[in-house]
Amino acid sequence: MKRSTRVTVQLIRKVALLFLFATPGFSQIRQIDPSKLPQNSAVQHAYTDLLPIDQFARTSEATWPFPVPKADVTSRFSMALQTLQKAQQLDPDNKELQIFAGLVAHLAYNLGTEEAYNPALYLLQSQASTDFRAAWFLGIHQCQSNNPVAGMQQLLRAEASSASLPGAFWQDYANCAGVTNMPVHAVRAYDNARKATGGPPIDVQLEQIARDRIKPSSLTGSYPARQAWYPERTDRGNRATSSLCGESFLTRPNSHLNIRDVAFGTCLITIDTEQYPSRYGPSSASLLVGTQAAKSGESLEAFAKRTFEAFSNARLKDPSQANRTSAGIQCPVATCLTFEAVTDKLYKPEGGAHLLAVFFQSEQPAYPGLRFETPQPLPKAPSGSGQPAFFTPKETLQRFNGPLYSFVTLDANHDIYPRSRGEFDDLLKSLVLDSK
């Protein structure tokens, strides 16, 4: 296996240059239980010898800032790693020893012991699925090398595997989340680190960088579509996601999306379905996905009334003129308002119109945008320069505050309604809302 190179990329914000990873004054080795290790003097000495100095190996330092000489720290870690590898050959089933050896290999690698990279990987990988500490140490090992996406995925798994995690874990988690473009995860991790007992001091500079990357939204402002929405082609179709509008959904590969600018707390996307046969030739239906910040004093029912009137081109003045139905509708939240209307006032040559509308409400979660974040790779540095690369972290627009009213509509003629209804149902099933 080819050795990974360390991350040398630094994040910059305005004129401030900060290393990707802080060096908190605490001991990861305290996560190891010495009573579960082999009780021979060599292994126990390795534990007690590294306990006061492992904080110096938390990151790869270009300039050594610590009171103990680097050569001394490096030598002690190298000797401890050799001791633990020999002990593991004699006691291969000791899981605590394996995790300890993997952690020491990771820290030795940070000190410049290149041959320790792979031992850290294989020693920790074998335990990562069953022990959150192994997943934690493996994740930060990968995050501090050239595989931060895999590292963050490990930390996410570690988070899900334990109800109580130490403050040190949350700080490593926050650092890795910052590197993989997950600022909301980073902010939540800093909050969790403060709640955890016995955690190290928080690097307030790195924390503020994470918080500053999340930009509050404005109900009186406007946002270009390219800023408000993130369109993505997947093997299942086209996914559109907006942290600002608090929603994400999937459309079929042959659908055509018109993503409009977001203004005054209103988000709209129109979608032309595939073309289907009708009595007068191929025809496509229209889907409309809309979200609006709830107006003060306006109920979901009142919002549905005025929206449905506009949707039907004022031919249906009130949803009560349509059939209230929920048959076959997959509501993305606990309760939906659904309306269906069949009328010959529209599309009479094609057998009339078949209109369908679903309205629902989402509530602001504790950490808006969290569910839409996934680990992203670092930008590629220019090749051949041999110098550290610098990048400006991307900013994230925060979801509109408070309740959001949303709707999905289908506007089809009678001939193509059955097939276009399938696209409508698929969109609703794929819809993810940023809600409690």
N, C-alpha and C positions, 0 to 999 in steps of 0.2 A: 504493500500500500504506500502510495506516495505521501510524504510528509506535507502537512498543511503549513503555509506560512502564516506568521502572526499578522493580526490586523494592525496596519500602521496608519489607517485612515483616521483623520481627526475631524470632528465636527466643529464648524464655526458658526457663530451667531454675531452679526455685525462685526466688531473688531476684536471680539474675545476669542481666544484659541484655548480649547480645553481638550484634555485627553479623553478618549472614549470611556475609560473606566477609572473610577475613583479608587483610592486605597484606604478603606476604613480600618481603624485600629481595632481589630478583633481577630479571634482565632477560629478558622474553620475546623482545625483539628479537634477542637472541643466537641464537635459533632460526633466524633468517634468515641465509642465506649471502651476504655482500656481494659475493663474486666472481661470483655468478650474476645480480646486479642490473646494470642499465645502468651503465656505467663513467663516465658524465658527472658533473661536479662537483656538480650540484644534488641528484641522487639519493644520491650517496655522502655528501654533507653531511647530508642528512636522516637517514641511518642513524647516522652518528657523533654527530649532535646529540641524537638521542632516546635513544641507548643508555644514558647515565647517568641519565635522568629517567623512563624508562617505568615504573619501579616506583611512581612517584607517581600513575600513572593506572590502577592495577590495579583500583580500585573507585571508586565515586562516594562522596565523603567529605562529610558534612554540615559537619564542622569540619576545616579544613585543618591537618594535623599535621606537614607536611614543611618542610624548611629553605628550599627554593626557592619563591618566591611562586606561588600558583596561577595568577595572571594571566599570569606568564611562561611556565609550563608549558603552559597552554592555548594561548597564542599560538604557541609553537613547534610544538605538535602540529597546529594548524590550518594553519600555513604548510607543514609537511611533507606534510600530506594533499593540499593543493592541488598541491604539486610532484609528488607521486606519481601523482595523477590525470592531470595533464598528460603525465607520462612514459608512463603506460599507454596513452594515446591514440596516442602515437608507436610504442609497442612492445607491442601488445595480446597477443602470444603469449608474453610473458615470464611464466611461471608464478610464479617467485620474486617478481617485482615485484607480481603480483596478490595473493599471500598477504601480502606486506609491507604493501601499501596497505590490505588488509582489516583487518589487525591494527592499523594506525595509526588507521583509522576507528573501530574498536571502542574503542580507548583514548581517542580524542578524544571519543567519545560519553560515556564515563565522566566526562569533565571538564566535561560540560554542553553540548557541541556537538551539539544535537539533530539537525541535518541529517546527521550522520555515521552515524546508526543504519542507514538503508537501504543506503548504500554498503558498510558492513561486512557486511551480510547477503549481498548479491548477489556481492560480490567473493570471499567465503569459500565460499559455497554451491557455486560452480562448480568448486572444487578439493577440496571436502570428501570426495568419494568416492575420490580417488586419493592424497591427501596427509594423513597423520595430523595435521600441524600445522594445516592449514586446518580439519579437523574439530574439533580441540582449541579453536582460537580462536573458531570459530563456536559451539561448544557453550557455552563460558563466556560469550560474548556473549549468547546466549539465556538462559542461567541467570541472568545479572545483569539481565535485563529481565523481562518478565512471561510468559516462555515457558520455565520451567525444565524441563518435561517433555521438550520437543523438544531442549533443551540437553543434558540427561542422555543422551538417546538418541544424540546425536552423540558424546558422550564414550565411550559404550559401544562405538560403532562404531570410534572411534579406538583404543580399547584392543584390539579384535580385529584391527586392521590392522597392528600392529607388535609384535614380540617384545621390544623394548627401548625403554622410554619414560622420559623424564627425571623427576626428582623433582618439578619444578615442575608437570608434567602431573598427577601423582598428587595433589598438594595441591589443584589446581583441581577435580579429579575428586571428592576427598573433600568439598570444600565444597558442590559441586552435589548429591552424593549425600545430604548432610545435609538440604538444602533439599527434596529430592524424596522424603523418607521412605524412604531406603535405608541404614540405619545399618550393616549388615554390609558393604556395599560401601564405605562410608566408612572403617570400621576396616581393611579389607584395603588400601585405598588409602594410609592412613597407614603401614601396615607396608611397603608397596612403596616409599613415599617415603623411608623410612629406609634401605632397601636400595640405592636408586638413588644414584649418585655425583653430586656437584656440585649437590645440591638445596638449596633455601633452608631456613632454620630452620622447624621445624614449630610451629604455634600449639598449644601443649599444652592450652589451655583448650578450644578447639574439638574437639580430639581426644578429650579426656576426656568432653565432652558426648556425642559419638558412641558411645563405649564404654559410658557409663552408660545409654544407651537400650536396651542389650541386657541383659535380666534373666536371670540363671542360673535354671534349672529345679530343682525339688526332687522326688525320688521319693517323699517322704513327704507332699507337699502335695497340695492339690486346687485345680482351676481351673474356674471356670464355663465352660460351652460358649461363651458369647459372647466370653470372653477368649481361649480356647484355639483357636478356629476362626474362620476368615473365610469365610463363605458368599458366593457371588457368582453372580448370574444372567448367563448369557452367551447368545449366539445359538445355541449348541450344546447348552445344558442348564444344569444347576446344578453349579458347581464349589465344592468345599469344600477349603480349604487350612489347614494348621496347621504353623507353624514349630516349635511345641512337640512335636508328634507326628511331625514330619519327613515329611509326605506331603501330596499334593494329588491329587484325582481328580474326574472328571466323571460326573454321572448324567444320565439323560434328563429332558426338561422335565416330564413327568408323574409322575415318581417322587416319593415322599414320604420325606423324610429326618428321622430322629430323632437329633439330635446330642446325645450325653450329655456330662455334665461329665467332666473328666479328673481321675482320682484315683489316687494310688500308682503313677504311671508307666504307667497303662493308658488307652488311648483307644479308644472304641467308637462306631460309627455304624451304626444299622440303617436299611435302605432297603426300602420296599415298592415293588415294580415296578408297572408298568402292569397293569391287569386284562386277562386273556386268557380266551377261552372254554374251559370244561371241561364235562364231562358233567353236572355239577350247577349250571351257571351260571357267571358270571364269577368268576375267581379270580386272586389275585396271589401272586407268590413273594416270598421274603425274601432280601435280601442283607445280609451283615454284614461290615463292614470294621473290623479291630481291629489295634492295635499295642501292644506292651508292651516296656518296657525289659527286656533280657535279665537273668534272675536269675543270680547267681553260681553256676557249676557246672552250669547247665541248658543242654543242647544244644538246637538247633532241633528235632531229632527228638523229644526229650522234651517240649518245648513243644507240638509238633504233636499228640502223643499225648493229653495232658490236655485240650487245646483241642478236639480232634475228639470226644472222649468227651462233653464238655459240649455241643458243637454238636448231637450226635445224641441228646440227652436220655438219655444213658447206655445207649442200646440197642445202640450199637456201642462196646464197651469199649476197643477197640484199633484203630488205623488199619489193622492187618494184616487185619482182617475186611472191609475195603473193598478195592476194586481200585486198586492203585497205577498211576496213569496220567499221561501228559503230553500225550496226543493232543489237538491243537488248542488247548492252553493257551499263551497268550503270557506268559511269565514276565517280570516287570519288572526282574529282576536276572539274573545269570549262571546261577544254579541255584535251582530251586524244588522243594519237596515237594508233590505233588498227590495227592489221594485222591478217589475217586468211589464212591458206594454207592447201590445200588438195592435197596429193601426194601419189603415189604408190612406191616412193623410200624408204619408211619406212613401216614396218608392212604389207608387201604385202599379207601374208596369211590371215590376218584379215581384208582385204579390203582396206589397205592403212592407211596412217596417216592423222589425222585431227589436225592441230596445230593452236593455238589461242594465241595471245599476246597483252597485253594492257600496254602502257607506259604513265607515267604522271610525273608531277613535283610538288613538294611542297616547299613553301617558309618559311623561318625561322620566327616563331612568336615572339612577344615581350617577352613572358615568356615561353620558351620551356619546355614542360613536364606538363604544367598546366592542360591541358584537360585530362591527364591520371591519375591524382591524385584523390583518393577518401578517405574519412575518414577511418582510420584503428584503431582497438582497441589497447589499451596498452598491452604489453606482460604480461602474468600472473606471478604474484610474487610467489615465493615458499611458500607453505602453512605451517602454524604453526610457522613461525619464529617470528612474532610479531614485526618485524623491517621494516623500510622503505626499499623498493627495489630500486636498481639502474640499469639503462640500458643505453647502448650506442646507440644514434640515428643512424638509417641507413642512408647511403649515397646514393645519386641519381646521375646517370650518365647523363650529359647534352647531348641533341641532337647534332649531328654533325652540325657545323656551316654552314650557307649558304644554297643555294638550294640543294635539294635532288632529284635525279632521281630514280623512282621506276617502277617496272613492276610486272605483274602477268601473268603467262603463263599456258596453258593447253596443255598437250601432250597425245593424246588418239588415239587408233585405230578406224577405221570407225564403228565397231560394237558397241562400248560402248560410242561413242562420245555423243549422245543425253542425256544419263543419267549423264555422268560425267560433261557435260556442266552445268547441274543444280548446281553441287557443286562449279564450277568455278563462276557462277553468284552469288551464295549465299555468297561466300567469298568476292567478290567485294562489294556487298551490305553492308557487315558488316565492311568493312575497314574504320578505323578512322585514319586520318593523322594529325600529329602535324604541322599544317601549318597556315598561316595567314587567 
